[in-house]
């Protein structure tokens, strides 16, 4: 118990240091301490209430924050309604948790009208989602403004499930995130699920030799996946991204990659590519390599990501409703 507490303290100290040294000078921990002291607790309680009735909102909110930050920066542009907005683009059609953000915003507007941005709600809700699934907490710097632009065409910046490691690294590097950040943040797949649509092609006719499946998949795992996702079956059926531990935020996702049990092609490549494999091994505590604690590093990388493209008062606003500009 003491060790767990000590590690939690380390996360808070480390993420605060990242915030101070990082690119987000517009944000700081405790931004609403005077203007809306209950802001973080309101978001936390709202996420908790929705999680209690539907635990799938946790990975949904975490993914939503990620998708927001990779397009136009962390400015809640993903929340905007309208034709040809980010929300209408293919990569975002499966996002979940919109109602949680709207609920939190309604409560915050009642408590502190016009003070707390939707972008900050997203960042806080992502952290709270990790904690609810037994991950470590971290200090979330706040003070973001909401953007006014949302374009479906810009979602091509999002990493794709068939992307090579080189493409993944380029997309992360373009936003100031390094290879360790890439591996760490993809580790968010320790919670949540994927539809058969996004990986079934790996199970049938992927190769012209062997059993036709992607050779990086554990042979014993192929039969299990095929039973869930038949070749001509329902593409909407869902599979845990972290087999055996999909509801707990931990490092078993990386153990599954080592054992050839990664669901998405882009995930499994983290193990088969030499430039990313060493980070996976360090999260697994492989002898001879400097070990990394996944939960601690995740908090640090999340703070770093959450400071991408932060809007100021000159190019942003505090939306009254998260789905529409003022």
C-alpha positions in Angstrom: 0.0 0.0 0.0 2.8 2.4 0.9 4.6 1.6 -2.4 1.4 2.4 -4.3 1.1 5.7 -2.5 4.7 6.6 -3.1 4.4 5.8 -6.8 1.2 8.0 -7.0 3.2 10.9 -5.5 6.0 10.4 -8.0 3.4 10.6 -10.8 2.1 13.9 -9.5 5.6 15.4 -9.2 6.7 14.1 -12.6 3.7 15.4 -14.5 3.9 18.8 -12.8 7.5 19.0 -14.0 6.5 18.0 -17.5 3.9 20.8 -17.5 6.5 23.4 -16.3 9.1 22.4 -18.8 6.8 21.5 -21.7 5.3 23.5 -24.5 2.1 24.5 -22.6 2.9 27.8 -20.9 -0.8 28.7 -21.2 -1.8 25.9 -18.8 -1.1 25.3 -15.2 -2.2 22.9 -12.4 -4.9 24.6 -10.3 -6.0 27.1 -13.0 -9.5 27.2 -11.6 -8.6 27.2 -7.9 -10.1 30.7 -7.5 -12.6 31.1 -10.4 -14.2 27.7 -10.0 -12.8 25.7 -7.1 -15.1 22.8 -7.6 -14.4 22.4 -11.3 -12.3 19.2 -11.0 -14.5 17.6 -8.5 -17.6 18.3 -10.6 -16.0 16.6 -13.6 -14.7 13.7 -11.5 -18.2 13.0 -10.0 -19.9 13.3 -13.4 -17.5 10.8 -14.9 -17.9 8.5 -11.9 -21.7 8.6 -12.2 -21.7 7.7 -15.9 -19.0 5.0 -15.4 -21.1 3.4 -12.7 -23.9 2.7 -15.2 -21.7 2.2 -18.3 -17.9 1.4 -17.7 -17.3 1.7 -21.5 -17.3 5.5 -21.1 -13.8 5.3 -19.6 -11.9 4.2 -22.7 -14.3 6.3 -24.8 -13.4 9.5 -23.0 -9.7 8.7 -23.0 -9.8 8.1 -26.8 -11.9 11.2 -27.4 -9.2 13.4 -25.7 -6.5 11.8 -27.8 -8.5 12.3 -31.0 -9.1 15.9 -30.0 -5.5 16.8 -29.4 -4.2 15.3 -32.7 -6.5 17.6 -34.7 -6.2 21.4 -34.2 -4.6 20.7 -30.8 -6.4 20.1 -27.5 -9.2 22.6 -28.0 -12.4 20.5 -27.9 -12.8 20.8 -31.7 -13.8 17.2 -31.8 -17.0 18.1 -29.9 -18.4 20.5 -32.4 -21.5 19.6 -34.4 -22.2 20.4 -38.0 -21.5 19.2 -41.5 -18.0 18.2 -42.3 -16.7 18.6 -38.7 -14.3 16.2 -37.1 -17.2 14.4 -35.4 -18.5 13.3 -38.9 -15.1 11.8 -40.0 -14.6 8.1 -40.2 -12.0 7.8 -37.4 -14.4 9.6 -35.0 -17.7 7.8 -35.8 -17.0 5.3 -33.1 -16.2 7.8 -30.3 -18.2 7.4 -27.2 -18.9 9.6 -24.1 -20.3 12.7 -25.7 -23.1 12.7 -23.1 -20.6 12.7 -20.2 -18.9 15.9 -21.4 -22.3 17.6 -22.0 -23.4 16.6 -18.5 -20.3 17.9 -16.9 -20.5 21.2 -18.9 -24.1 21.7 -17.8 -23.2 21.3 -14.2 -20.1 23.6 -14.5 -22.2 26.3 -16.2 -24.6 26.1 -13.3 -21.8 26.4 -10.8 -19.4 28.8 -12.6 -21.0 30.2 -15.8 -18.5 30.9 -18.7 -15.4 29.8 -16.8 -14.4 26.2 -17.5 -13.6 25.2 -21.1 -14.8 22.1 -22.8 -11.2 21.3 -23.7 -10.3 21.2 -20.0 -13.3 19.0 -19.3 -12.0 16.5 -21.9 -8.5 16.6 -20.3 -9.8 16.1 -16.8 -12.3 13.4 -17.8 -9.5 11.4 -19.5 -7.5 11.4 -16.3 -10.5 10.5 -14.2 -11.3 7.6 -16.6 -7.8 6.1 -16.1 -8.2 6.4 -12.3 -11.6 4.7 -12.4 -10.0 1.7 -14.2 -7.3 1.4 -11.5 -4.6 3.4 -13.2 -2.5 6.1 -11.4 -3.7 9.7 -11.2 -1.7 12.7 -12.3 -2.0 16.5 -12.1 -3.8 17.9 -15.1 -2.7 21.4 -16.1 -5.8 23.4 -17.1 -6.5 26.8 -18.7 -7.2 25.8 -22.3 -9.6 27.7 -24.5 -12.0 26.1 -26.9 -11.3 26.3 -30.6 -13.7 27.6 -33.2 -12.6 25.4 -36.2 -13.4 21.7 -36.8 -12.7 20.1 -40.1 -13.2 16.5 -41.0 -10.5 16.7 -43.6 -7.9 17.2 -40.8 -8.6 13.9 -39.2 -6.0 12.3 -41.5 -3.5 13.4 -38.8 -4.9 10.7 -36.5 -2.9 7.5 -36.3 -4.5 4.6 -38.2 -4.9 1.0 -37.3 -2.9 -0.1 -40.4 -0.1 2.6 -40.0 3.5 1.4 -40.1 5.7 2.4 -37.2 7.4 5.0 -39.4 4.1 6.6 -40.1 3.0 6.5 -36.5 6.3 8.0 -35.4 6.0 10.8 -38.0 2.5 11.7 -36.8 3.6 11.8 -33.2 6.8 13.7 -34.0 4.9 16.3 -35.9 3.2 17.2 -32.7 6.3 17.1 -30.5 5.9 13.6 -29.2 8.8 11.2 -29.3 8.9 7.4 -29.8 8.6 6.7 -26.0 5.4 8.9 -26.0 4.1 6.9 -28.9 4.5 3.5 -27.2 3.2 4.9 -23.9 0.1 6.5 -25.3 -0.8 3.5 -27.5 -0.7 1.7 -24.1 -4.1 3.3 -23.5 -5.4 0.3 -25.4 -5.1 -1.5 -22.1 -8.7 -0.6 -21.7 -11.5 -0.7 -24.3 -12.5 -2.8 -27.3 -12.2 -2.8 -31.1 -14.8 -3.8 -33.7 -14.0 -6.8 -35.9 -14.1 -4.3 -38.8 -10.7 -2.9 -37.8 -8.7 -6.2 -37.6 -10.6 -9.0 -39.3 -8.5 -8.6 -42.4 -5.6 -9.9 -40.4 -7.3 -13.2 -39.9 -8.2 -14.2 -43.5 -6.2 -14.0 -46.7 -3.6 -11.7 -45.1 -0.9 -13.9 -46.5 -0.7 -16.5 -49.3 1.2 -19.0 -47.2 0.5 -20.8 -43.9 -3.1 -20.4 -42.6 -3.6 -17.1 -44.4 -3.5 -15.0 -41.2 -1.1 -12.3 -40.2 2.0 -14.3 -39.1 2.6 -12.0 -36.2 -0.6 -13.3 -34.5 -0.1 -16.2 -32.0 -1.5 -19.3 -33.9 -3.6 -20.3 -30.8 -5.1 -16.8 -30.7 -6.1 -16.9 -34.4 -8.8 -19.5 -33.7 -10.2 -17.5 -30.8 -10.4 -14.4 -32.9 -11.9 -16.2 -35.9 -14.7 -17.6 -33.6 -15.6 -14.1 -32.6 -15.1 -12.5 -36.0 -16.1 -15.0 -38.8 -15.0 -14.1 -42.3 -18.5 -13.0 -43.3 -19.8 -12.2 -39.9 -20.9 -9.0 -38.2 -18.2 -6.4 -38.4 -19.6 -4.5 -35.5 -18.8 -7.3 -33.0 -16.3 -6.1 -30.4 -13.2 -7.7 -28.9 -11.1 -6.6 -25.9 -8.0 -4.8 -27.0 -6.2 -6.1 -23.9 -7.2 -9.8 -23.7 -7.7 -10.8 -20.1 -7.4 -7.4 -18.5 -9.6 -5.0 -20.6 -11.2 -3.3 -17.6 -8.0 -2.5 -15.7 -5.4 0.1 -16.6 -2.1 -1.8 -16.5 0.8 -3.1 -18.5 -0.6 -6.4 -19.5 -1.4 -4.8 -22.9 2.4 -5.0 -23.6 2.6 -8.6 -22.4 -0.1 -9.4 -25.0 2.0 -7.7 -27.7 5.0 -9.8 -26.7 2.9 -13.0 -26.9 1.5 -12.1 -30.4 -1.9 -11.2 -29.0 -2.2 -7.6 -30.2 -5.6 -7.0 -31.8 -4.7 -4.0 -34.1 -2.0 -4.4 -36.6 -0.6 -1.0 -35.6 -0.4 -2.1 -32.0 1.4 -5.5 -32.7 4.0 -3.6 -34.8 5.2 -2.0 -31.5 6.7 -5.4 -30.7 7.9 -6.4 -34.2 9.7 -3.1 -34.9 13.1 -2.8 -33.3 12.7 1.0 -32.7 9.6 0.6 -30.5 10.2 -3.0 -29.1 12.8 -1.8 -26.6 10.2 0.5 -24.9 7.7 -2.3 -24.7 10.4 -4.5 -23.1 11.2 -1.7 -20.6 7.6 -1.5 -19.6 7.7 -5.3 -19.1 10.9 -5.1 -17.0 13.1 -7.2 -19.3 16.4 -7.9 -17.7 19.3 -5.8 -19.0 17.1 -2.8 -19.9 16.2 0.2 -17.7 12.7 -0.6 -16.5 9.9 1.9 -16.9 6.7 2.1 -14.9 3.9 2.3 -17.4 1.5 4.2 -15.2 4.0 6.8 -14.2 5.2 7.3 -17.8 1.6 7.4 -19.1 0.7 10.4 -16.8 3.8 12.2 -18.1 3.1 11.6 -21.7 -0.6 12.6 -21.2 0.4 15.9 -19.8 2.8 16.4 -22.7 0.1 15.5 -25.2 -2.5 17.7 -23.5 -0.5 20.8 -24.1 -0.5 20.4 -27.9 -1.8 23.4 -29.7 -3.4 25.0 -26.6 -5.5 28.0 -27.7 -5.3 31.4 -26.0 -8.0 34.1 -25.5 -7.0 35.5 -28.9 -7.8 32.4 -30.9 -10.2 30.6 -28.6 -13.1 31.0 -26.3 -15.0 29.3 -23.4 -18.0 27.7 -25.1 -21.3 27.8 -23.4 -22.3 24.6 -25.1 -19.6 22.2 -26.0 -21.1 21.2 -29.4 -21.3 24.8 -30.8 -19.2 27.9 -30.9 -20.6 30.9 -29.1 
